[in-house]
Amino acid sequence: MKLSLDDETYAILREESDRLGIRVPQLIRNMCQNLAKHVQQRNEQQPHPTGRNNDGQQKN
Protein backbone atom coordinates (compact mmCIF):
# COMPACT_ATOMS: atom_id res chain seq x y z
CA MET A 1 0.00 0.00 0.00
CA LYS A 2 1.28 3.45 -0.83
CA LEU A 3 0.68 6.25 1.66
CA SER A 4 0.89 9.89 0.68
CA LEU A 5 1.88 12.34 3.42
CA ASP A 6 2.23 16.09 3.40
CA ASP A 7 5.62 17.54 4.31
CA GLU A 8 4.62 18.61 7.82
CA THR A 9 3.20 15.18 8.70
CA TYR A 10 6.26 13.41 7.32
CA ALA A 11 8.56 15.74 9.28
CA ILE A 12 6.73 14.90 12.52
CA LEU A 13 6.92 11.18 11.80
CA ARG A 14 10.60 11.50 10.84
CA GLU A 15 11.45 13.26 14.12
CA GLU A 16 9.65 10.58 16.13
CA SER A 17 11.21 7.74 14.15
CA ASP A 18 14.68 9.26 14.66
CA ARG A 19 14.01 9.56 18.39
CA LEU A 20 12.93 5.90 18.58
CA GLY A 21 15.64 4.66 16.24
CA ILE A 22 13.29 3.04 13.73
CA ARG A 23 12.41 3.81 10.13
CA VAL A 24 9.26 5.80 9.27
CA PRO A 25 7.47 2.85 7.56
CA GLN A 26 8.00 0.69 10.66
CA LEU A 27 6.76 3.53 12.88
CA ILE A 28 3.59 3.85 10.78
CA ARG A 29 3.08 0.07 10.85
CA ASN A 30 3.46 0.01 14.64
CA MET A 31 1.01 2.89 15.05
CA CYS A 32 -1.61 1.16 12.87
CA GLN A 33 -1.20 -2.14 14.74
CA ASN A 34 -1.58 -0.39 18.10
CA LEU A 35 -4.64 1.50 16.89
CA ALA A 36 -6.26 -1.71 15.62
CA LYS A 37 -5.55 -3.44 18.93
CA HIS A 38 -7.09 -0.61 20.96
CA VAL A 39 -10.17 -0.42 18.72
CA GLN A 40 -10.68 -4.17 19.06
CA GLN A 41 -10.33 -3.97 22.86
CA ARG A 42 -12.78 -1.06 23.00
CA ASN A 43 -15.28 -2.89 20.83
CA GLU A 44 -15.08 -5.98 23.04
CA GLN A 45 -15.75 -3.91 26.17
CA GLN A 46 -18.61 -1.72 24.93
CA PRO A 47 -22.09 -3.08 24.24
CA HIS A 48 -23.35 -2.70 20.70
CA PRO A 49 -25.76 0.29 20.42
CA THR A 50 -28.47 -1.83 18.75
CA GLY A 51 -28.64 -4.24 21.69
CA ARG A 52 -26.62 -6.89 19.90
CA ASN A 53 -23.36 -8.40 20.98
CA ASN A 54 -20.30 -7.44 18.96
CA ASP A 55 -20.48 -10.85 17.26
CA GLY A 56 -23.95 -10.01 15.89
CA GLN A 57 -25.95 -12.20 18.28
CA GLN A 58 -29.06 -10.79 19.94
CA LYS A 59 -28.69 -10.32 23.71
CA ASN A 60 -31.09 -12.20 25.96
Buried (B, 14 or more C-beta within 10 A) or exposed (E): EEEEEEEEEEEEBBEEBEEEEEEBEEBBEEEEEEEEEEEEEEEEEEEBEEEEEEEEEEEE
